[in-house]
Amino acid sequence: MSRSKFYQLFIISFIIAALATLHLPIFKEGFIVTISIVFLPFFIYLNENLGALSICSITAFISPLIRYLTLLPQYDYNVAFSMTLPDISFYITYGLIFYFVYEHRKKKTLMNFIITTIFCDYGSNIIEMLFRVGFGGINITILKGLLIVAFLRSGMLLILIISMKHYKSFLVNQEHEIRYRYLLNLTSTFKSEIYFMKKNMGHIEEVMENSFQAYKMGEVEKVSSELRETLLNLTKEVHEIKKSYIRVIQGIKKTFPELMELSDLDLKTLTSILTLNTEEQLKEKKKVMFKCILSGNALVKNHYYFMSILSNLVQNAIEASENALNPLVILNISAKEDFILITVRDTGAGIAPEHLKHIFSPGFSTKFDPETGNINRGIGLTLVKDLIDEKFRGTISVDTEYKIGTIFSIKLPKKYLEEGIL
């Protein structure tokens, strides 16, 4: 036996022995009923690789020893020894019955396990009682009492195992929920990036055509060969950029095919996921408060794009509110008969008038870090407006007031939300 298995057996046996000190004496002095016999089969159930006979054999040594030591202050050592010695017969009998009745079965079910523990409990108690009082000391009252004890302890064992299974199931469901939230966020990000890259490919195509036309015009106008070569190289480089975009898109789709096809979700589920993700994010930014209010419900077919819209607006609102006196972001979604109305309100500094007309323009950003020189790439609101326009045929407007805050208002036709755009 390996050292790790021996340590496991010792720890389990010690726990059972410690629990055995909590007991009730019944029928005969020295004979006790203890809660530890609920945990003995429970540990056997959890540690099937150790074997019931091994667990019971080690316990048959440790438990009587600990009980003997606890009895010495009250009894003579010979009396204490005679009171604890029959305990050995209980554990050995328990392990043998379990070994022959259950461990050799081909079909092992929970019900078979519980029935086996009843036989083990009842049979072991009878053997122990025989060691204590002999055949003449056992009567029908004792036999009935031992049977009731066996059923009660096995019933408690069943409740304990079922509770453990439910708890494990709860943990698994929590883990699945976290993974699903992560999967949805990842999918929304990929979908949005692919959408934006495809959109940019159109612009890249125009730039490539224009640069090639400039090259052709250079031939007609007889400009210098260096300039014509530069224009031709520019056309080739733009073409390579386009090919790189295509390779990236294809790579994402091949690497994460399952991410591209999640089932349709409703507003209730989406807002719940968004709220949980936002609250986790805000653990590091404890000043900002986030509230999500949902009225009504609706199915969302292109929920990746819908989540991208909400995530971008909420993220922008959080960043805008970080330095506010009372930082608050409120997402309000209302499902009407024909439309979905969305507002994202923050208590930030507002948007300057000179910036307001550019906020949906590609590349525009006020988020500049003077220390690092890094600037936000400025596609968040551009992506939001494009998705609203092209994927949902909706509208977006902004209302802002200096040092008061900003409200983004969105109106989406319900039919495009539920059916998607072909």
N, C-alpha and C positions, 0 to 999 in steps of 0.2 A: 504493500500500500504506500502511495506517495505521501510525502510529508504534508502537503497541502490538504489532502483528503483526511489525514489524521487530525489536523487542526480543525477542520470543519466538523468532524465527528465529535471532537472534544468540546467545541463551543456549543454545538446543538445539545449534547448531553448535559453540559453544565447549566444551560438555560432551563432545560426540562427539570433538572434537579433543584434549581432555585425556585421554580414555580411550584414544585412539589411540597415546598415548605408551607405553602398556603393550602390548608386541607381541613377536612372535617372527619373526626373519628366516628365510625359507626359500626354496629354489630359486635365488634370484638376489639378489646384494647390492642392497639398496634395496627389495626386495619384502618386505612384512611381512604377517603375519596378526595381526589385533588384535580384541579383544573389543568394540571400539566398534561394529563392524558388526552386532553383536547389538542394540545400543541405537539405531542409526540407524533401522531399520524399526519399532522399538518406539515411538520418538518420532513417526514418521510415522503409526502406528496411533492414537496418543493425540491427534494434532493434524491430523486429516483436513482441517480447514478451511484449514490453511496450504498443503497440497499438497506432494507428494514432491519435485517438481522444484524448488520454491523452497527447501526444506530442503537438498536435495543441492547446489544451486548455491551457496548461502552457505557450506556446509561445504567445498565444493571450493576455496574461497578461504582460509578460516580454518585448516582442518586442515593443508594443506601448508605454510602460512606458519609455524604453530607448530612443525611438525616440522623445517622448514628452520632455524629459530632454535636448536632443540635440537641440531642436527647441526653447527652452525658451530664449536663448541669442538673437535670431533674431526676435521673434514674441511675442506678448502679450500672457499671459497664456491662455486666452479664445480662441484665434485664434489657438494656438499650440494644445489645447485640441481638437478643432473641426477638425483639420487636422489629428490627430492620432487616434481618436475614431473609424472611419470606418475600421481601420486596424484589429480591433477585429473581425469584421464580416468576413473578409477574412479568418483568421485562423480557426475560428469556422466552417465556411462553408466548408473549405478544409477538415477538420477532419471528418465532417458528411458525405460528398460525398464519401470520401475514405472508411469510415466505412461501408456504405451501399452497395457501388458498388464493392469493392474488398475484404474486410476482411471476408465477408460471402460466398465468392465463394469457391467451393470445389476444383476446379482446379486452382491453382495459378502458373502462368508462368510469365517470365520476360516481354513478350509482353503484357500480360494482365495488368501487373503492369504499364508499360509505358503508355498504352492507358488510364488507370484510372487516371494517373497524368495529362494527357492532359485535361480530363473532370474536374478534381479538380481545376487545374490552371485556366481554362477558366471560369468555373462556379463561382469560388470564386472571380475572378476579376470583373465579371458582378455584383455580389451581392454588392461588395464594391463600385463599380461605382454608383449603384442605391442609396446607402446611401449618396453618395457625390452630385450627380446631379439630382436624381430622374428619372422617366421614360422619361420625356421630354428632358432630357439632353443627352440621349444615341442615337447615330445615327449609320448608317452602317459602317462609317469609324472607329468609336471606336470598334465596334464588330469585324471587320476584324483585326484591330490592336491587340486586345486582343487575338484573335485566333492565330495570327502569333507569339505573345509572348509565348503563351502556347506551341506551337509546338517547338519553338526554345529552350525553357527551358527544355522541355522533351527530346529533342534531346541531349542536353548537359548532362542531367541526364543519358541517355542511354550510352553515351560515358564514363562517369565517372564509371558506374557500370561495363561495359565491361572491362575497364582498371583495375579496382580493381580485377575482376575475373582472368584476365591474370596475374596480379602481384601475386595473391595467387597461381595460377597454377605454376608460375615460382618458388616460394618459396617451394612448394610441390615437384617439380621436383628436386630442389637442395637438398632437404632433402632426397629424394629417392636415388639420386646419391651418397650422402655421406654414406647412409646406405648400398647401393650396394657395394661401395668400401670397406667398413668395412667388409661386408659379404664375399667378395672375398678374402680379406686378411686373415680373420678368417678361411675360408675353406682351403686355401692354407696351412696355418699353421697346421691345423688338419690333412689334407691329408698327409703332409710331415712327421708329427710326427707318424702317424699310419704306414706309409710306413717304417720309420726307426725302429719302434718298432717291426713290423713283421720281418724285416730283422734281428734284434737282437735276435728274438725268435729262429731263426735257430742256432745262436751261443750258446744261452742258452741251446738248446736241445743237442748240442755237448758236452757242459760242463757237463750237467747232465749225459749223457751216459758215459763220461770219468770218472766222479767221481764214478758212479756205477760199472764200470769195475774195478776201483782201489779197491773198496770195495770187489768185488769178488776175485780179485787177493790177497787181504789181507787174505782171508780165505784159499786160496791155500798155500800161503807163511807162513801161521800161524803167522801173525803179532799180536801184542797185541790187546786185545778186545777193549781197549780205542781208538786205532787208527781206528779200523774197525767201531766202533760206530760213531766216528767223520766223517768218510767218508760217512757213511749211512745218518747221519744228514745233511751233506753237500748236498748230492743228493736230500734229501727231501726239503731242503731250496731252492735249485735251481728250483725244480719243482714248489714250491709255487710262486717263482718269475715269472715263465712262466705263471702260472694261473692268477697272478695279471696283467700281460701284456694283457692277453686275456680279462679279465674283464674290463680293462681300454678302450681297443679298442671297445668292445661291448657297453660300457657305452657312449662313444662319439657318436657312430653311432645311438644309441637309443635316446640320448638327442638332437642331432642336425641332424635328418634325412634329412631335407630340404637342409642343407649345403652341403650334399654330392652329390647333383645332380643339379648343375647349367648348363645352356646351354653353348654350345661351343662359344668361343669368338675369335675375330681376333686380329692380332698383334697391329693394330691401337688402339683398345679399351684397350688392356692390357697395352700398353706403356703409354697411357693417364692416366690410373688409377695409374700406378706406379709413374709417374711423379708428379701427384697431391699429392699422399701420401708422396713422398720423399720431396717435397717442403714444406709440412706441418711440417714434421720432422725437416727440416733444418731451420725453423723459430727460433729454439732455438740454432742452430749452424750457425749463419749468415755468418761466415767466409767461409764456404764450398760452392762452386758453383756446381750446377748439370745441366748437359745438356743431353738431350735424342735426338738422331738422328735416324729417321726411314726412310728406303728406301724400297718401295714396301709394300706388305701386304700378309697375309696368314691366314687361319683358324687354330686355335690351339684347338685340342680336349681335351688333358689333360692339360688344362690351369692352374690348381692348381699347378701341378709340375713345369710347365714352370715359373709361377710367383715365386715359391720358389727359383728356380735357379737365376732368375734376382734379387730378393729381397736380397738374401744372398750375392751375389757378389757386388751389389751396396752398401749394408750396410757395408760390409768389406772395400770397397774402401773409403767410407766416413770416417770410423774410422781411416783408414790408412793416410788420408789426413788432418786430423784435425790440426795437428801441422806443416803442410807445410807452406812455405812462401806464395805461391799462391795456396791455396787448390782448386783443381778442379777434378770433377769426370765426365767422359763422357761415356754414354752408347750409342753404335752404333749398330743398327740392320739392316741388309740388306737381303731382300728376293730375292734370285736368283731363277733360274728355278727349280733346284733340291735340293738346300740347303738353309738353313737360317744361315747366318754368324753373330755372335755376338761378340763384344769386349767391355770389361769394363776396362777403363783406369783411373788411379788415379795419383796424383802428390805427393804421400807419400814418405816415406823413403826407399821403396823397401823391398824385402825379403832377409834376410841373406842367403848366400850360404849353410850354415850348416842346415838351416831350410827348404830350397827349396824342398828337396826330401821327406820331411815328411808332407807337408802341406795338402795332401789328406788322411793322415792316421787318423783313428778314435782316438779321444781323444787328438790329438796333438793340442796345442794352445800356443801362445806366450803372450796371454792376461792375465797377472797375476797382481793382485792388492796387492802390498806389505803391504798396510795399513790394509786391511780387510782379506787378505789371500785367497780371492776368486779367482778362476780360471775359465775361460770360458770352457765349457764342450767339445768344440772342435769338433762339428759334422757338422758345417756349410759347409765347403768345402768338407767334406766326403759325406754329403748328396747331394751336388751339383754334384759331380762326379758320385755317384751312380745313380742319376736320369738321368743324361746325358747318361750314359752307358746303363742302363736297360730300361728306359722308352722311350728314343728317339734314341737309337743306334748311338749316336753322339760321338764327341771327345772334349776334353778340354786341352788346353796348357797354360803355363804361361811364360811370358817374363818380367824379372825384372832387374832394375839397381839401385844400391845404391844411395840414395838421389835424384833420378830422378823420380822414380815411377814404377808402375807395370801395365801390360796389361794381362788380362785373355782373351783368344780367344776360341770361341766355334763354332763348326760346327755341325749342326743338319740336317739330311736328311729330306726333306720337307714332304715326304710321311708319315713318322712316326709322324711328328708334326700334320699333318692334319687328319690322320686316327687313330693314336694311336696304341699301341701294345696290341694285344689280349693275 
